[in-house]
Amino acid sequence: MQLGNSDRILCIGVLLVNLAYSPVLAQSNSVADSVKSEKLKTMPVIPGLVDPLQIALYNTLKQSLESDPEMRTIDAKLAFYQNKFKDQSKPSADAMVNYKEGTAGVEGAAALLELKPQELRSLCMAELAWEKRIDERFVLVENLFSGLVEAMNNDAYTGIDEFKSAFSKMVDLIGDQNATALVAQLASIRSKIDINSAEHGSARKSFSAMEYSDWRNKLESMTQDSDPVLQNFLSELGKQSQSKDTGGAQRFMSGALGMLSFVPGGVGDLADFTQMACDAGKGAEDAKLLHSVYLYKRAELRRRAVSDVIAQAMHNHELAARTGNVFLMDFAKSQVIDLAGQKAWDALCSAQ
C-alpha cells in the first residue's frame, strides 16, 4: 500500500481495506476503523492507495474475503462480540476469553495448535480466527496475482498455460466477472509501462543464493519493525509481562510457551501443559494468562504472514531479473515499497 510505514501493514490482523503499512496482512479494528461492506461487518480499511497495482491487489483481496463463506461466518461472530463490548473502553480479560474452571488449558492448547474451532466462543477466539483467515487469504491472492502479472508480460498471454492456471484459480476465489475485470485492469496498467524508460532500460542483475537470503532477511526485519499490527501485539504482551499482578505467572507462561516444541503429544498433552501455566495464577488471573496465549499466537501468525509475503516479493524480483519480465519487476517493486518502504527498494536496487 502506498502508506507510511506507521500506517500500513494487513490481517495478518488483516488487510484489505485497511492495512497498516505492510502487506495486507490483517489489521484488527482496534488499530483501524471499519468500513461498510455488504457482506462483511468488520472489513478492515486500507488507507489511501496510490500505486495502481496495489489498488488492484487489495481490491482483489476484498472481493476474495467477501465471497468466502468461512470468512463471513467469522466476521459475523467478531461483529457480535465487538457490539457486545462496544460500551466498554477496554473489556476485561475474563470478558474477552471464554474462561471457565478447568477449561483454560484446553482452549489455550487449541489456540496454540491452531485447531479450527467448531464454535467461536469468545472475542479472543474470533479475533484470532479473523486475522488468520485474512492473512492466509492475502498470501493466496498475492500468489495468484503474481502468476497473472508474470504471464501478462507476454502479449499472447491468453494462450499461456501459466495464465490459464492462475486465472482459473482466481475465478474460484472471486468469480468469473471479477477475475475478468481484474485481467482487464492489469492489461491497462501494463499498457502504460514505458519499457524504454531509464528504469527499464538496464537489465537488473539477479542475486546469488547468499545475497538472496541476506536481502530476504533484511526486508523481513524492516517490515516487521514497521508493522503496526505486530508491534501492537508485542506491546500488549510486554505490558502484561510487566504487570505487578501477573508478573510471576506471566514469566511462568513465557517459559512454558518457549517449551512447546518439546511437548511430545497432541491436544491433551498441550492442554495439560497450558493448564499448568494457568494454574500459576488464581481466579481472574487465569483469564489474563489465557488472553496472553492469544496475543502470543496472534503475533506468531503475523510474523508468519510477513515472512510469506516477503518471500513472494523476493521470488518475483528474482524471477523478473532472470527473465527480463518488466511487468513482474514493476509488481515486485510495488510489493517491496508497500511492505518495507521506498528506502528498502532503493537499497535493494543499489545492491545489484
PyMOL commands that set and color helices and strands:
alter all, ss='L'
color gray80, all
select helices_A, chain A and resi 52-66+69-84+93-96+104-112+123-151+157-159+161-174+176-191+198-201+209-226+228-241+247-258+260-262+267-279+284-323+326-340+342-350
alter helices_A, ss='H'
color red, helices_A
deselect
rebuild
show_as cartoon
